[in-house]
Every structure is written in C-alpha cells, then in structure tokens.
Amino acid sequence: MNTISKLSIAGILSLGLFITQSCVQDDDYSVPPTECSLPKANINLKDLVTKVTSGEIALDSNGAVADDLIMEAYVISNDETGNFYKTISLQDNPSEPTVGIQIEIDDSNLYTSYPLGSKVQVRLKGLVVAKDRGIMKIGSVDPTYAVGRIPRTLYKKFLIRTCDPNKEIVPKVYNSLSDALKAENLNTLVTINNVQFKDPEGDKTYGVLNTTVNRVLVDKSGKEVDLRNSGYAKWYNEALPTKSGSITVVVSIYNSSYQVYIRDTKDVKFDQDRFEVGGGQNPGGDGTEATNLLFKGSDFNVWADFLASINTTFGLKDYATNGVGLGRDNSNALKIKGTPAGNDYVFTALLTDALPANPKKITFYVKGTAGKSLSLNVNKSTTGFTPFNIGDLSNKSVTVSAAANNQYNGTIDTKGEWVLVTLNIEGLDIQKTIKGDLFSLKVGKDVAYDLNIDNIKID
C-alpha cells in the first residue's frame, strides 16, 4: 500500500512538472503556453504611423497615447552584438514590410527577451509615438527629448513577446543606394547590392573602441551613405573588407541625412572585385545625365518643362504622373501606373531645341513591371514615324532597332533595377523642325503597367 502511494505521488509530481514546463516560453512554440493568450491587436503599424503623422491619435495631457491601442510587429534588430544601444527596431511584416518603427528602452540585454524574428505586442496607452530627428519612435514621456526611453522597471508591461514562432526576416533587395535610401524603408531591413567601402585601407576596421564612427559605403553611381558602427560592438575591431558586394542593413536617418546600421558583420557579403565608381551599368546618376536631353523636361525633374514640351492636342494620359523622388538618385521620373484600355499614346513630345548634327542613339532608363512592353515612335523629317519596339525587358540593358510597325509583345520586369534602353537611330532622317512632333511613347492595352521612366537623351 505504501509503495502504491509513493508511486502515485511521484506520478502526480511528474505530471505537474510536465505541465509547468509546457507553459514556459522557448524557441519551439509548437504548443503555445496558456499565459500567452493576449488581447487582440486593434491597430496595425502602418495605420499607427499614418495616424500619428496626421494627428489623428488621441493624446493625454502629457502627449502620450490616450486610448487602449495594441499593435503587433516583428523584431528586426536588437542589442545582441552591441551595435544598437537600448533600442529595438520593428517592422510590420517579416517580409515585404511597408513600415518600421524604433522602440526606446532603458535596459540592456534586450535580445534575451526579444530575439530577431520574434513577434511582439506593443500596448501603446501611456507611451509616446512621435518622430524624433527624422525617425518614428515609440518611447516614454520625457521633458528633455521628443521621445524618451521606457524605464527598465516598466517596459515589459508595454512590450510583450507573443508565443508565435520566430519568423525569418527577409530583407527587401535593392541594387543601389539610391533605390534603398527612401522614406518607406526607414526602420526596415534591406539588402543593398553593388556597394563597397569607400576607404577600407584608410579606415582599417569597422569601429574604434568606445566610440561610434562612420564608415562610408559607396555604390557604382558614386552615391554614398554612412554606416554607423559602435565602439561597443563585439566586432568593432574586425578589418573592413576590401572587396564589393551586398550588405544587409537597418535603414535610418538623422534629421535629413540617411544612415545605415548592420546587426552583425555576417550581414556584410563583400565577395566580388572592387568596382570603379561611375564605371558601372548606371554611371553618373542624375547629376551628370541631364545633358543632351531629347526635349526640354525629358529628365522629368521640372514637371512644368515636360508638360510644356508635349503636344497638347494629344495631351498626357491620366495614369502618367509626376513621380517625385522616384527617379534615379532620388530625382523625379515619369510614373506610368494603370491598366490602359487601348494601345495608347502616353505622350507625344515636341522638338524644343536643335538636335545633334548626326545623332546615333536615343537612350532612356526604365524600372518596374508591365504585362506588355513599350513601343516608341521617332518622327521623320518628311511624314510619318519610325517605330521601335522594346519587347521583353528584364534587368539587362537592351539596344533596339527600327521596326515595321508598333508592337507590344513581351513583358517587363527589371527586378527593381534601372535598365538602360537604347534606340539605334543612326542614319535615320529625324524631323528637325522646332515645335514639330518628335517622339512618342506608347503602351499596350488591357494589362497592368507600373513603370518609372527617366532621362530621355539623344547622342
């Protein structure tokens, strides 16, 4: 009888231990513990940022959120390697994020509670959500700063790790600094291809002990950005790689100057030969390309010049708009976004200035996607025009010869890159009468277009 009783007690204790262990958070989460039953989020991060920006969030007398708002997001950076100090960056989705935000916390070793890829819930009532020196942040009320750090004794009341399994954070990929350094990417994780350190031999290491320093990254067009490195990072004394390649960073800004942060040197994959700045596929950027324009305004930087250069009889299609900041090196572009109902002339441009004596090519840049291709017309000095059909367009530069008629066969997907298109016009008898029709851009019908066009030149 005593033996049976002892076995029963042991069984009960074992069962209790099993139940207790099943409620402890770990990195498996195959069976979420019961204490992880959290209230449902009632605002997403994108709506939060939009409403904070427009002043639609109710605030208390201290400027903190007044309502019981709950938001969920994913951790993309923490303090595990020492490069991020008392801060965590969050984005709304583990892949293809639309917005990110930074949380200020007055504590260390945050990574033990909030690892990369973990989903967290932020209870916003009593916290400040505001832009601080260009960056949207969440923090505490602080008379000294726009956004203060949440005290170490309080932050776990506001920031709760959910029992969802950790997700892989998939960075958005860009092929230049110009494409990556944009407002929509702030506080999100991105990978930037075709970059290198500007002076790895002079700077030698990522950092300097106990001091935050900048190491300049440069892309093929010559655009630069500061990579911020803490002297407390575990890898501060590692040698800078001397080659080129890709780097995965959290995009940030200080007032109006973009800057980027790595989480670890594992995010730096410079395994290609160094390139000559300005010698890549897209050299120069808009600062040097806006010469030999085909017509006034064909770099789209002064929208009024472009509008003044098109034939008003035909006008401009309503799905073609001013792409402010969407051009190369953050200049402007012609944005074509919509589903044309016909094989439309998007615009017809007039000759505004004398052309070169013997032009050989018309060039322009394209970025984006389309279910059909583009067709261009170059007007003759007599009557009529010469068509040029681009056909399939991927992330490779193309040269196009004259065609018999307009065709829209092929699709466009430049993989997020700016792609150079060259029309071979050598020997073509182009019309040279000022204010006469010179150049037309056409699209196919009944498919979606989402393209940016920039820098239409003649040489």
N, C-alpha and C positions, 0 to 999 in steps of 0.2 A: 504493500500500500504506500509506504514512504517513497519507494522507488518510482512508482507511477506518479505520485505528487510532484517529485523533483523533476521528472521528465516533462510534466505538464507546465510547470513554472518555467523551465528552460525554453519550452516551445513558445510560450507567451512572450518571454523576453526577446526571443529571436524574431518573432513576428513584429514586436514593437520596434526593434532595431531596423528591420526591413522597411517598415512604414516611415520611420524617421528619415532614413537615408533616401527614400524615394521622393521626399519633399525638399531635398537640398538641391540648389541650383548647381548644375555643372554644364559642360560644353556639349552634352549629348542632347538633352531636352526631348528625348523620344517620348517621355511621359511628363508633361509639364506639371510641376508641383501645384497643389491646391492653393497655396498662398499667392500664386501668380495670377489669380483671377483679378484682372484690373478693369477699371471702368473704361468704357468705350471712348476712343478719341472723338472729339466733336469739331475739330478744325484741322485741316492739313497745313503743311508748312508753307506751301505756295500761297494759299489764301491768307495765312497769317502775315506773311511778308507784304503781300499786296495791301491788306487792310491796315497794317501799321504805317505803310508808306502814305496811304490816302487819308489817314487819321480816323479810320472807322472803328478802331478798337477802343472800348470804354476803359478809361483810366481812373484810378483813385486819386486822392489829393496829393499823393507822393509821386504820381506819374507812373505807377505800376499797373499791371493788368487788373481790372476790377472784377471781371467775370470768371466763372469756373471753366476756363478753356483748357482743353487737353489736346496735345499734339504728339504725334509719333514720327520718328525718323531713325536713320541709321548712322552709326559712328564710323567716320572715315579717317579720323586722326585722334591720337591721344598722346600721353606723355611717356609712352613706354621707352623710347630711345633718348628722351631728353631734349628733343628739338622743339617741342611745343610745351610752353610753360603755363600750367594752371588753366588750361583751356582744352576744350573738345570741339571738333568740327562735326556737324551733322549734315546729311543731305536727305532729300525726301524719298529717294528710291535707291536700291543697291546698284542699279544700272539705269542709264539714260535719265539721270536726275534733271529736274527743272529748276531747283533752287537749293541753296545751302545756307547754313547759319552757324554761328560760333557761340559756345556757352562758356562763360567766365566762372571759374570755381576756385575758391581759395583753399586748395588742398593739393597734395601730391599723390603719386602712385594711383592716379585715376584709372589707368589701364587695367588694374586688377578687377575693378568693378564694371568697367565699360570697355571691353576689348573691341578691336576692329571688327566691323561687320555686325555687331550686336544691335538689336532693335531696342530703342529706349522710348519711354513715355515721359513727356515733359508737362508737368502741371503748372500752368502759366500764371495763375492767380497770385498776385503779390510780387511777381517778377517784372523787371523792366525789359521790354523788347524795343530796341532802337538802333539807329545807325550811329556808329562811332568811328569817326575818321575814315568814312567810306565803307565800312564793313557792318553788316547787320549782325547784332549780337543779342543774346539773352543773358541777363545778369540781375544784380540786386540794385536797390536804390542806393546811390552814393552821391553826396553833395559835391564831391570833387570831380567825378567822372560822369560822362553821359551814361555809361553802363558800368556798374561795379561788379566785383566778384562776389558770388554767393558764399556766405560763410561756411566753413567746413562742418559746423555743427548743424547746418540746415539743409545742405544741398540734396541729401538723399531723400528728403521729403518732397523735393520738386522733380528730381531726375531719377526715374526708376527703370532698371533694366528689365525688359519683358522676358518671358520664357520662350519666345520664339527662337529657333535655332539661328546661330550666326550665319549671315549671308556673305558670299564673296562679293566684294565691292569691285565692280567692273568699271574702270575709268573710261570716259569718253576720249576718243583718239583724234588728234589734230596733227597736221603736217607742217605747221609753222607757229611761231609765237603770236603772230597777228591774228590767226584764227582762234587760238586758245584764250588769249587775254581779253575776254569780254565780260560784261556785267553779269550775264546769265550763268557764267561759270564760277563766280565768286563763292568761296567756301565749298567747292565741289572738287572731286578728284578727277584729274585729266592726265592723259599721256600725250606728250609732245614729241613728235619725230623730227629728225633733221636739225638737231641742235648740238652745240658743243660749248665748252667753257672758253671764254674769250682769252684768258691768260693763265692756263694751268701751270705753266712753268714758273711764272712770277708769283702766283698766289700759293702754289705748292700744295696746301692742304685745304680741306673743307672749312675748317674753322681755326680759331685762336682760343686758347684756354681761357675760360671765364668771360669771354667777350663775344657778343653777337656781331658777325661780319657778313658782308655781301660778297658773293662770288657771281660774276656776270656770265649769264648764258647768252648766246647769240645764235640766230638761225641763218639760213642761206641768204636771205634778203638783207641781212645786216641789222635786223631788229634785235634789241637787247632787253633783258629783264634781270633784276637782281634775285638771286637765290639766297634766301636768308638762312644762315646757319648759326646755331647757338654754340657757344664755347663750352656748354654743359652737355652737349650731345655725346653719346657714347662713341661716336665715330668722328669727332671733331678733328682728330689728328690723322685721319686717313688721307692718303695722297689723292689729289684730283686726277681723274682720268684724262689722258691727253687726246683721246680719240673723240669721235662724234657718235651720235645715235639717238636713243629715246630716253626720256625722263618722265617719271610719274610724280605729280606734284599736287598739292592743295593750292588753288589759286586764291590770292589775297590782294589787298590794295591798301595803301596808306595815303589818305586824302585822295589825290588823283593819280598816284603812281602805282602801277601794278607791281607786285612782287609775288614770289612763289616759295613754297616750303616743301622739302622732302620729309617723309616719315622715317626713312632709313636709306642707307646707301644701296641697299638691294633694289631700290626703285630707280637707280641710275644704270642704264644699259648702254654704255658707250663702247661699241664693239666694231665700229666702222672707221675707215680712214677719215682724217680731218678734211673738211672741205674749204674751198676758197670762198670767203664771204663775198656775195654778189656774183658768184660764178655758177649758181645752181640753175634749175629749170625756170625758176621765177625770180630772176635777179632784179635788184633795183627798188622794187616797191613803188608806190605811187609818187614818191618824191622825185623820182627820175623818169618815170614812164610817161608823164603827162606832157610829152612833146610830140610833134608831128601828128597831132590829133586829126582824125579823118574829117571831123566837122566840129564846130565850136560846141563845147559841152559834152563831147563824147567820152570824157573821163568821168562824167556824171557828178563831179564834185560841186558844181554850181548848177543846181537844177533849173534855174531860170534860163541859163545859157542853153541847156539842152532843149527845153521847151520852145525857145525862140528859134531853134535850128530845125524843127520838124515841119513838114508840110501840114498846115492847119486844115486843109481840105480833108485829109485822112485822119488827122489827129493822133492820139495815143490811146491804146486800149486801156480800159479801167482796171485790168488786172496787172498792168505795168505801172510800177510806182517808184518813188524815190527811196532807195534802200540806204537810209542813213546809217553809216557805220558798218555796212555790210560789204564794202569794197575791200580791195587789197590794202593791207596795212591800216585797217580801220577807217579808210576813206569811204566815200559813197559809191553806190553802184546802181544799175538799173535792176530792179527786182521784178521778176515775172513769176507770179504765183496765181494759179487758177486753172480752170478747165475750159479752154476756148471751144466755142460752139462751131467755129468754122476754121478753115485754113487762113488764119488772119494775118494781115499786115499789122504787126505790133506798132511799128512806126516807120515813116519814110523820112529820111533826113535830107536836108538841102545842102548844097555846096556853099560853105561860108567863107572859105579862104582858098587862095591859089594852091593847087596840088603840086607835089614834086614833078619835075620835068618828065622823068621816066620811072614812075613807081613800079615796084616789083611785087609788093605784098600789102595786104590789109590784115592786121592782126587784132585780136581781142582775147580777153580771158573769160572763161565760163566756170562756174561752180554750182553744183546742185544735181537735181534729178528731173527726169521727164519721161513720160511714156512714149513719146515720139521725139524726133530730132528737130533741128533748126534748118531753115533754108534762108539764104541771103541773096539779095539782088544787087548787082552793081550796074548802074545805068550807063548806057553807051552815049557817045557824043552825037550820034545820029538819032535813032529812035530805038525804043525797047531797052532791054537789060540783059545781063548775063547772070544766070543763076549759079549758086554754089550750095551744095547740099552736104551737110556735115556727116550724116549717117551716124553709126554707133560712136559714142564718145564715152570713154572711161577716164582713167586718171593718167593717160598718156597724151602728150601733145600731138596734134594732127595737122597735116597740110592738105588742103582741099583744092582740087582743080575745078574748072568750069564744067557745068553740066548742060544738058539739053533743055531741061525744064525743072520746075520746083518739085522736090520730093521730100517727104518727112519720114522716110523709112529709118529704122534704128531707134535705139533708146539712149538716154543719157544718165550716167551715174558716175560722177567724178570722185567718189569716195571721200568727199569732204575737202578735196584739193582744188586749187585754182589750176585750170588747164588752159594752155595756150593753143588757140586756133589760128591757123594761118591760111588766108586765101591767096592762092597764086594768081596774081593779076598781070604778070609780066607779058608785055605785048598787047594787052587789052586796051582798046580805044575808049577810055573813060571820058564821060562828059566833063567839060571844064568851064561851064557857064555858071557864074555865081548866082545863087538863089534857084538854080535848077535842081530837080530831084537827083540825088546822088547814090543813096544807099538805103536799102530796106531790110528789115528783119521780119521773118515770117515763122509761124508756128503751125503745128498740126492740130487737128480737131479731135474733140471728144476724149482727151486724155489729160491727166494732171501734169502741170508744169510747176516746178519750184526751182527757179534758176536765178543766179546773180550774174550780170554781165558787166564787165568793166574794161576801161581803157581801149577804145576802138581807135587804132592808129593806122597810118599809111606811111610806107617807106619805099 
